[in-house]
């Protein structure tokens, strides 16, 4: 054990003499006790501080005075990788590492205040900074490149903290992904809280299900948006119900992977509904052909193909089998899948209604927009019906299926499915009114 510790300390460099429980004070500690005493206290309370690791191991030794603080290096995952190579590689294979890329792929980013989408970290960027940035952006952003500190917060870098569901609650809460609220209102979270918030208690934590055996990959089969690519077989089956689109569908099928999704009912209607949703977010064009956005969403792993989905689905179910019987879990998963299927059908109806408004000239594409409707413009959409589409996509549909998988039944129904249905009715009624008004204006000319 001592030999392993010494090896680790040698890799880090910048170490202190360490005798018993006494911690020799470096120049960094001596100065920062006056300037940032709280940070020093946190660091010395953590495992790295107690092991005698010096600040310079992560921040370098170029910063030596009160005025040259800009010379202090800011850590990145590569800094952590020196001692935690397995965890960093796992992290980079997961969705958290893609948080920044997925966020920057949203077209609405270009319209937002810098504090929300930039280094102010006061909005979306505050959570999405957990993802890696391109090298040119890393050079611009002094802070927010460490990534690991999103869960192992500075400067104690506590493993116990990162094992608590509360560590997840900072980002996984609120409008579009209230997993914290869902977990805490479901039996799993209730038992965890009643039992005294034990990391290895009766109830599974977020980490138990999403980080099995301590892996830092953190990825789920359905993904954040419950989107998956239609397969070649799915699309060819659509020709039977939409023969007028045979040419377009055959062209699309040639660009898609083959295969089937574990457990899922791939009837033509669901495939068509999903294709319409992909149109709504600009991934497929009006002829159901892939756009340049497909490459972006694949890079950010926003949608799943059959190979990845099936592997993750089987692994997730196996985790559930440790407490529940196989038939019970299989039934629970299929029930949650049905929520997605039903939500997709309702959502597709609403998207089609708005698409028709654009096709018939009742709505005009905003200047500079390539796609319309464009749900990924979020709250920058120009009409109330399109605003409602974005609410279905990011709020109601999300809550319906995420609540179902987290066994938060009230959340799934009354915060998800119910307002989704209400909003679809509102969109259809508003679209009808807009059409009637347009016809009245046209006929009066």
Order of alpha helices (4+ residues) and beta strands (2+ residues): alpha-beta-beta-alpha-alpha-alpha-alpha-alpha-alpha-alpha-alpha-alpha-alpha-alpha-alpha-alpha-alpha-alpha-alpha-alpha-alpha-alpha-alpha-alpha-alpha-alpha-alpha-alpha
